[in-house]
Amino acid sequence: MSEQRPSYHDVEACLGDTTAFISPSELHGLLLGTFCAKGTNVSDKVLLTQSLSDDNQMPPAQQQVLHALVACTRDDLESFNFAIPLLLPEDDSVDKQASEFIRWCQGFLSGLGAANEQAMHDADAIEALKRIVEAANIDLTELEIADEDEDYLFNVTEYVRLAVLAIYADLKKGHGDSTAEPLYH
């Protein structure tokens, strides 16, 4: 991969200067969901234009950060990288991490859009999609989150990372790509 992966805070700095009402986590989820639904051949410009209303008005350095995020996200999926990271804040409170995880799931589902359960054939992928829907609908105001919950949040994000790969592999077959690798060997 030739691009350096931007951090949550790098992307947050870019988005802070726009009129886009999307968090870095939500944007990353949106990108992954779109790639799962439409394949990885979608152009950066189309992705960012659909995600951000004023991408063209950003200074070139900020555009470069967002294009690097798109490129790294695409590379992760195309290489079936089991270490695919979710773009979440690392040094913030567990509350903030949980909130951004929910926004990531919501972004992923928005990106997935029309590619729904009927387009999926693999039982593991269908179950994974259901779990991401459940995570996207968590109401944090009804939960008491403590710092001890960080391990639980880590485990849930690990599950979602693998769930994305299962969904991508299943939908990739639907794009007419018979080279989709099985998730489990």
C-alpha positions, -999 to +999 in steps of 0.1 A: +000+000+000+015+033-011-007+056+010-002+062+047-033+054+067-047+086+082-057+085+118-091+093+133-079+127+143-063+135+109-097+128+092-115+147+120-094+178+113-103+176+076-140+171+083-140+199+109-134+224+082-163+213+060-201+216+062-203+178+062-221+165+093-203+132+093-178+119+118-146+102+107-159+068+119-192+073+101-173+082+069-151+051+072-181+029+077-198+045+047-168+039+025-166+002+036-203-003+031-202+013-003-173-009-014-191-040-001-223-031-020-208-017-052-174-032-054-141-015-050-140+001-085-160+031-074-139+062-080-126+082-050-142+114-064-177+098-066-173+084-031-162+116-016-187+138-035-215+116-023-202+116+013-192+152+016-211+180+000-180+203-005-150+180-012-139+202-041-137+232-018-112+216+005-076+226+004-055+200-015-038+188+017-072+179+032-083+162+000-051+142+001-059+129+036-094+118+025-082+102-007-056+083+014-084+071+036-103+059+006-072+042-009-063+024+024-099+013+029-100-001-007-067-019-002-078-035+030-109-050+014-092-061-018-064-078+001-089-094+025-067-079+052-078-096+085-063-067+103-086-042+087-089-014+112-122+004+120-115+042+121-123+049+157-108+073+182-081+055+202-072+078+230-107+091+239-130+079+266-148+045+263-180+066+260-167+084+229-153+052+214-187+035+218-205+064+203-182+065+173-185+027+169-223+031+167-218+059+141-193+036+122-220+009+120-246+035+109-223+047+082-216+011+071-253+004+068-258+036+048-230+027+024-244-008+021-277+007+011-294-013-016-273-044-011-296-060+014-301-094+030-318-107-002-286-101-022-266-122+003-265-160+003-240-169+030-256-176+064-226-161+082-228-129+062-265-126+068-260-131+105-231-106+105-253-080+088-280-085+115-255-080+143-242-047+127-278-035+124-283-043+161-251-024+170-262+006+149-294+008+169-278+008+204-290+037+225-261+048+246-283+069+268-298+037+282-264+022+290-240+030+317-205+026+302-175+023+324-138+022+316-139-015+323-161-019+292-132-012+270-124-049+266-160-056+256-160-028+231-127-042+217-143-077+212-173-062+195-152-042+171-131-073+163-163-092+155-175-064+132-141-063+114-146-100+105-183-094+098-174-068+071-151-093+054-179-119+054-204-095+039-178-083+013-170-118+003-206-128-001-216-096-020-184-098-041-197-131-055-229-112-065-208-087-085-199-116-107-164-120-092-158-156-087-124-148-072-139-139-039-118-157-013-136-178+014-135-161+048-127-193+066-103-220+054 
